[in-house]
Amino acid sequence: MVNISRHKSQLGNNGFTIIKNVFSDEQIEQLLKLIDQTDISRASFRKSSDLFAIRQFLKEVPDINPQVFNNDFICLLGAILGHDYFVVKSIYFDKPKQSNWFVAYHQDLTIAVDRKTELEGYNQWTVKQEQFSVQPPLAILKSIYTVRIHLDDTDENNGALKVIPGSHLKDIYRSEDIDWSVETEENCIVPKGGIMIMRPLLQHSSSRTTNNKRRRVIHIEFCNKELHNKLKWIERINLE
């Protein structure tokens, strides 16, 4: 049985928590089968020797939604996040066996929206693969949870996330300002079928693959706040 209180406490204090055995092997194989059947020629797909990614994943692979959001998963999310949360962003990552792709320490400070418009509190506009991103007000960032569904066993040898526990409590700050004399680093080892829930303001990084094993992850962000009335979440999906 999942200890909901413990996971909520870890999210509040450490900025992340790991829950094992959320999806069965059979459920994971069904998810992978649907992904493998997808046409990868569209603009929201990125493919290189180091990384394959699908942006707006739940929109691009709509048949996967009922498989991801089964009743047990929806109940688990509701118990930990709250029943007023909805999807605002989704990405599928496949880090191949030979990948040398890595990401330095950072915070996730942008959200995906439907258009660009100048608004107070919304800064650092970018467009990538026909998708607008912006850094929203801090209150929005602090209300977001990221849920990572692991489709493979993931450890420090195939690009598991490394995090600085509790760093989300410092709000926005640069990785250059991390004080390693007082901070600690933790590898987030997540087995196949497990999930990691984290706060986007948590400082995190990802290393190169060294054990010739894949790391496939479905990354979904949730929020319970609306944006300025001139903007919309580009991927808003209600869970119920």
C-alpha positions as a LaTeX table, in Angstrom:
\begin{tabular}{lrrr}
\hline
Residue & $x$ (\AA) & $y$ (\AA) & $z$ (\AA) \\
\hline
Met1 & 0.00 & 0.00 & 0.00 \\
Val2 & 1.28 & 3.48 & $-0.90$ \\
Asn3 & 2.05 & 5.65 & 2.13 \\
Ile4 & 0.44 & 8.87 & 0.89 \\
Ser5 & 1.47 & 10.95 & 3.92 \\
Arg6 & 5.12 & 9.97 & 3.55 \\
His7 & 5.22 & 10.84 & $-0.15$ \\
Lys8 & 3.51 & 14.18 & 0.41 \\
Ser9 & 5.99 & 14.96 & 3.18 \\
Gln10 & 8.94 & 14.08 & 0.94 \\
Leu11 & 7.57 & 16.31 & $-1.80$ \\
Gly12 & 7.25 & 19.21 & 0.61 \\
Asn13 & 10.62 & 18.80 & 2.32 \\
Asn14 & 12.86 & 17.32 & $-0.39$ \\
Gly15 & 11.06 & 18.44 & $-3.55$ \\
Phe16 & 10.69 & 14.91 & $-4.91$ \\
Thr17 & 9.46 & 11.42 & $-4.10$ \\
Ile18 & 9.70 & 8.01 & $-5.78$ \\
Ile19 & 6.87 & 5.45 & $-5.86$ \\
Lys20 & 7.58 & 1.93 & $-7.11$ \\
Asn21 & 5.27 & $-0.49$ & $-8.93$ \\
Val22 & 2.71 & 2.04 & $-10.13$ \\
Phe23 & 2.48 & 0.40 & $-13.57$ \\
Ser24 & 2.80 & $-3.35$ & $-14.19$ \\
Asp25 & 5.15 & $-4.88$ & $-16.76$ \\
Glu26 & 2.13 & $-5.61$ & $-18.97$ \\
Gln27 & 0.97 & $-1.97$ & $-18.76$ \\
Ile28 & 4.46 & $-0.72$ & $-19.63$ \\
Glu29 & 4.66 & $-3.02$ & $-22.65$ \\
Gln30 & 1.31 & $-1.71$ & $-23.88$ \\
Leu31 & 2.51 & 1.89 & $-23.53$ \\
Leu32 & 5.70 & 1.09 & $-25.46$ \\
Lys33 & 3.73 & $-0.68$ & $-28.18$ \\
Leu34 & 1.57 & 2.40 & $-28.75$ \\
Ile35 & 4.64 & 4.65 & $-28.84$ \\
Asp36 & 6.40 & 2.39 & $-31.35$ \\
Gln37 & 3.39 & 2.58 & $-33.66$ \\
Thr38 & 3.50 & 6.39 & $-33.81$ \\
Asp39 & 4.40 & 8.32 & $-36.96$ \\
Ile40 & 7.60 & 10.17 & $-36.01$ \\
Ser41 & 7.71 & 12.55 & $-38.98$ \\
Arg42 & 5.82 & 15.43 & $-37.36$ \\
Ala43 & 7.37 & 18.71 & $-36.16$ \\
Ser44 & 6.88 & 17.93 & $-32.47$ \\
Phe45 & 9.21 & 14.93 & $-32.75$ \\
Arg46 & 12.95 & 15.24 & $-32.21$ \\
Lys47 & 15.30 & 12.43 & $-33.17$ \\
Ser48 & 19.10 & 12.26 & $-32.94$ \\
Ser49 & 21.74 & 9.70 & $-32.00$ \\
Asp50 & 21.57 & 10.91 & $-28.38$ \\
Leu51 & 17.88 & 11.54 & $-27.85$ \\
Phe52 & 14.41 & 10.83 & $-29.20$ \\
Ala53 & 11.66 & 13.08 & $-27.83$ \\
Ile54 & 7.98 & 13.73 & $-28.51$ \\
Arg55 & 6.64 & 17.10 & $-27.38$ \\
Gln56 & 2.92 & 17.46 & $-26.65$ \\
Phe57 & 3.09 & 13.71 & $-26.22$ \\
Leu58 & $-0.47$ & 13.14 & $-25.00$ \\
Lys59 & $-1.82$ & 15.09 & $-27.99$ \\
Glu60 & 0.47 & 13.43 & $-30.52$ \\
Val61 & $-0.29$ & 9.91 & $-29.24$ \\
Pro62 & $-3.92$ & 10.25 & $-28.11$ \\
Asp63 & $-4.54$ & 6.50 & $-27.91$ \\
Ile64 & $-2.11$ & 6.34 & $-25.00$ \\
Asn65 & $-4.17$ & 8.59 & $-22.71$ \\
Pro66 & $-6.52$ & 5.92 & $-21.30$ \\
Gln67 & $-3.54$ & 3.61 & $-20.79$ \\
Val68 & $-1.61$ & 6.24 & $-18.82$ \\
Phe69 & $-4.57$ & 7.65 & $-16.90$ \\
Asn70 & $-6.08$ & 4.43 & $-15.64$ \\
Asn71 & $-8.27$ & 4.57 & $-12.54$ \\
Asp72 & $-5.51$ & 3.56 & $-10.12$ \\
Phe73 & $-3.12$ & 6.23 & $-11.44$ \\
Ile74 & $-5.76$ & 8.96 & $-11.33$ \\
Cys75 & $-6.63$ & 8.04 & $-7.73$ \\
Leu76 & $-2.95$ & 8.09 & $-6.76$ \\
Leu77 & $-2.42$ & 11.52 & $-8.33$ \\
Gly78 & $-5.52$ & 12.88 & $-6.66$ \\
Ala79 & $-4.41$ & 11.63 & $-3.26$ \\
Ile80 & $-0.93$ & 13.16 & $-3.52$ \\
Leu81 & $-1.42$ & 16.29 & $-5.64$ \\
Gly82 & $-5.06$ & 17.09 & $-5.05$ \\
His83 & $-8.14$ & 16.55 & $-7.17$ \\
Asp84 & $-8.05$ & 20.02 & $-8.74$ \\
Tyr85 & $-4.90$ & 19.35 & $-10.80$ \\
Phe86 & $-4.88$ & 19.02 & $-14.59$ \\
Val87 & $-2.25$ & 18.23 & $-17.24$ \\
Val88 & $-0.41$ & 21.24 & $-18.69$ \\
Lys89 & 2.56 & 19.65 & $-20.51$ \\
Ser90 & 3.80 & 16.24 & $-21.63$ \\
Ile91 & 6.99 & 14.92 & $-23.23$ \\
Tyr92 & 8.27 & 11.45 & $-24.06$ \\
Phe93 & 12.04 & 10.94 & $-23.73$ \\
Asp94 & 14.05 & 8.02 & $-25.07$ \\
Lys95 & 17.72 & 8.17 & $-24.14$ \\
Pro96 & 19.31 & 5.48 & $-26.37$ \\
Lys97 & 21.84 & 2.89 & $-25.21$ \\
Gln98 & 24.83 & 4.76 & $-26.64$ \\
Ser99 & 23.66 & 8.23 & $-25.62$ \\
Asn100 & 26.22 & 10.87 & $-24.65$ \\
Trp101 & 23.43 & 13.37 & $-23.99$ \\
Phe102 & 23.52 & 14.99 & $-20.58$ \\
Val103 & 21.93 & 17.98 & $-18.87$ \\
Ala104 & 23.69 & 20.17 & $-16.31$ \\
Tyr105 & 22.03 & 21.28 & $-13.08$ \\
His106 & 19.04 & 23.53 & $-13.68$ \\
Gln107 & 15.47 & 24.33 & $-12.65$ \\
Asp108 & 12.48 & 23.95 & $-14.99$ \\
Leu109 & 11.34 & 27.56 & $-15.27$ \\
Thr110 & 9.18 & 27.65 & $-18.40$ \\
Ile111 & 5.69 & 26.54 & $-19.34$ \\
Ala112 & 4.16 & 25.81 & $-22.75$ \\
Val113 & 1.44 & 28.21 & $-23.92$ \\
Asp114 & $-0.67$ & 28.82 & $-27.02$ \\
Arg115 & 0.76 & 32.20 & $-28.13$ \\
Lys116 & 3.25 & 34.97 & $-27.42$ \\
Thr117 & 1.95 & 38.17 & $-25.91$ \\
Glu118 & 3.65 & 40.76 & $-23.69$ \\
Leu119 & 2.32 & 40.49 & $-20.16$ \\
Glu120 & 3.62 & 41.60 & $-16.79$ \\
Gly121 & 5.21 & 38.70 & $-14.96$ \\
Tyr122 & 5.68 & 36.57 & $-18.08$ \\
Asn123 & 9.29 & 36.69 & $-19.33$ \\
Gln124 & 12.01 & 34.85 & $-21.27$ \\
Trp125 & 9.88 & 33.95 & $-24.28$ \\
Thr126 & 11.16 & 31.23 & $-26.62$ \\
Val127 & 9.77 & 29.16 & $-29.47$ \\
Lys128 & 10.96 & 25.61 & $-30.11$ \\
Gln129 & 9.49 & 23.20 & $-32.64$ \\
Glu130 & 6.51 & 25.54 & $-33.17$ \\
Gln131 & 5.77 & 25.68 & $-29.44$ \\
Phe132 & 5.79 & 28.88 & $-27.36$ \\
Ser133 & 7.39 & 28.78 & $-23.92$ \\
Val134 & 7.61 & 31.45 & $-21.24$ \\
Gln135 & 8.72 & 31.87 & $-17.65$ \\
Pro136 & 5.51 & 32.62 & $-15.71$ \\
Pro137 & 5.06 & 34.27 & $-12.32$ \\
Leu138 & 6.65 & 32.40 & $-9.43$ \\
Ala139 & 3.26 & 31.45 & $-7.99$ \\
Ile140 & 2.55 & 29.42 & $-11.13$ \\
Leu141 & 5.91 & 27.62 & $-10.99$ \\
Lys142 & 5.44 & 26.79 & $-7.32$ \\
Ser143 & 2.07 & 25.17 & $-8.04$ \\
Ile144 & 3.39 & 22.75 & $-10.69$ \\
Tyr145 & 4.25 & 19.09 & $-10.15$ \\
Thr146 & 6.16 & 16.97 & $-12.64$ \\
Val147 & 5.39 & 13.24 & $-12.79$ \\
Arg148 & 7.91 & 11.01 & $-14.55$ \\
Ile149 & 6.71 & 7.52 & $-15.53$ \\
His150 & 9.73 & 5.25 & $-15.97$ \\
Leu151 & 9.46 & 2.69 & $-18.76$ \\
Asp152 & 12.89 & 1.19 & $-17.99$ \\
Asp153 & 14.95 & 0.53 & $-14.88$ \\
Thr154 & 16.85 & 3.77 & $-14.30$ \\
Asp155 & 19.93 & 4.32 & $-12.18$ \\
Glu156 & 23.11 & 6.41 & $-12.16$ \\
Asn157 & 24.52 & 4.38 & $-15.07$ \\
Asn158 & 21.83 & 5.20 & $-17.63$ \\
Gly159 & 21.01 & 8.81 & $-16.96$ \\
Ala160 & 18.91 & 8.81 & $-13.81$ \\
Leu161 & 18.21 & 12.28 & $-12.48$ \\
Lys162 & 20.53 & 13.71 & $-9.87$ \\
Val163 & 18.89 & 16.22 & $-7.55$ \\
Ile164 & 19.72 & 18.54 & $-4.66$ \\
Pro165 & 17.11 & 17.71 & $-1.99$ \\
Gly166 & 15.31 & 20.77 & $-0.65$ \\
Ser167 & 16.64 & 23.14 & $-3.31$ \\
His168 & 13.08 & 23.91 & $-4.47$ \\
Leu169 & 12.57 & 25.84 & $-1.22$ \\
Lys170 & 15.01 & 28.54 & $-2.38$ \\
Asp171 & 12.71 & 29.60 & $-5.23$ \\
Ile172 & 14.56 & 30.67 & $-8.41$ \\
Tyr173 & 18.35 & 30.68 & $-8.35$ \\
Arg174 & 21.16 & 29.90 & $-10.76$ \\
Ser175 & 23.07 & 26.62 & $-10.74$ \\
Glu176 & 26.30 & 28.64 & $-10.44$ \\
Asp177 & 25.10 & 29.73 & $-7.01$ \\
Ile178 & 24.79 & 26.20 & $-5.63$ \\
Asp179 & 26.90 & 26.01 & $-2.47$ \\
Trp180 & 28.38 & 22.51 & $-2.61$ \\
Ser181 & 29.91 & 22.95 & 0.83 \\
Val182 & 26.42 & 22.60 & 2.33 \\
Glu183 & 24.35 & 20.93 & $-0.40$ \\
Thr184 & 24.11 & 17.20 & $-1.04$ \\
Glu185 & 23.43 & 15.34 & $-4.29$ \\
Glu186 & 21.15 & 12.32 & $-4.64$ \\
Asn187 & 20.69 & 9.87 & $-7.51$ \\
Cys188 & 17.03 & 9.14 & $-8.20$ \\
Ile189 & 16.95 & 5.40 & $-8.86$ \\
Val190 & 13.54 & 4.45 & $-10.24$ \\
Pro191 & 12.63 & 0.90 & $-11.34$ \\
Lys192 & 10.61 & 0.11 & $-14.44$ \\
Gly193 & 6.94 & 0.86 & $-13.74$ \\
Gly194 & 7.77 & 3.31 & $-10.97$ \\
Ile195 & 7.20 & 7.05 & $-10.96$ \\
Met196 & 9.07 & 10.06 & $-9.67$ \\
Ile197 & 7.13 & 13.17 & $-8.65$ \\
Met198 & 9.12 & 16.39 & $-8.35$ \\
Arg199 & 8.78 & 20.14 & $-8.08$ \\
Pro200 & 10.13 & 22.02 & $-11.13$ \\
Leu201 & 12.13 & 24.40 & $-8.92$ \\
Leu202 & 14.18 & 21.45 & $-7.64$ \\
Gln203 & 17.74 & 21.69 & $-8.98$ \\
His204 & 18.29 & 18.58 & $-11.11$ \\
Ser205 & 20.64 & 17.19 & $-13.75$ \\
Ser206 & 21.12 & 14.06 & $-15.88$ \\
Ser207 & 24.34 & 12.24 & $-16.73$ \\
Arg208 & 25.51 & 10.37 & $-19.80$ \\
Thr209 & 24.64 & 6.69 & $-20.24$ \\
Thr210 & 27.52 & 4.37 & $-19.33$ \\
Asn211 & 25.94 & 0.90 & $-19.11$ \\
Asn212 & 24.49 & 0.57 & $-22.63$ \\
Lys213 & 20.89 & 0.51 & $-21.37$ \\
Arg214 & 17.99 & 2.68 & $-22.56$ \\
Arg215 & 16.13 & 5.15 & $-20.40$ \\
Arg216 & 12.58 & 5.87 & $-21.58$ \\
Val217 & 10.42 & 8.26 & $-19.57$ \\
Ile218 & 6.98 & 9.85 & $-19.94$ \\
His219 & 7.21 & 13.34 & $-18.41$ \\
Ile220 & 3.87 & 14.97 & $-17.47$ \\
Glu221 & 3.41 & 18.31 & $-15.73$ \\
Phe222 & 0.33 & 19.18 & $-13.66$ \\
Cys223 & $-0.97$ & 22.47 & $-12.30$ \\
Asn224 & $-4.11$ & 23.75 & $-10.57$ \\
Lys225 & $-3.82$ & 27.42 & $-11.51$ \\
Glu226 & $-5.10$ & 29.31 & $-14.54$ \\
Leu227 & $-2.87$ & 31.65 & $-16.53$ \\
His228 & $-3.46$ & 35.29 & $-17.44$ \\
Asn229 & $-6.71$ & 35.54 & $-19.41$ \\
Lys230 & $-4.75$ & 36.31 & $-22.60$ \\
Leu231 & $-2.90$ & 32.98 & $-22.43$ \\
Lys232 & $-3.88$ & 29.33 & $-22.43$ \\
Trp233 & $-2.04$ & 26.18 & $-21.44$ \\
Ile234 & $-1.27$ & 24.54 & $-24.77$ \\
Glu235 & $-1.87$ & 21.02 & $-23.46$ \\
Arg236 & $-4.54$ & 21.39 & $-20.84$ \\
Ile237 & $-6.20$ & 18.02 & $-20.15$ \\
Asn238 & $-8.60$ & 17.42 & $-17.27$ \\
Leu239 & $-8.18$ & 14.10 & $-15.49$ \\
Glu240 & $-11.84$ & 13.53 & $-14.73$ \\
\hline
\end{tabular}
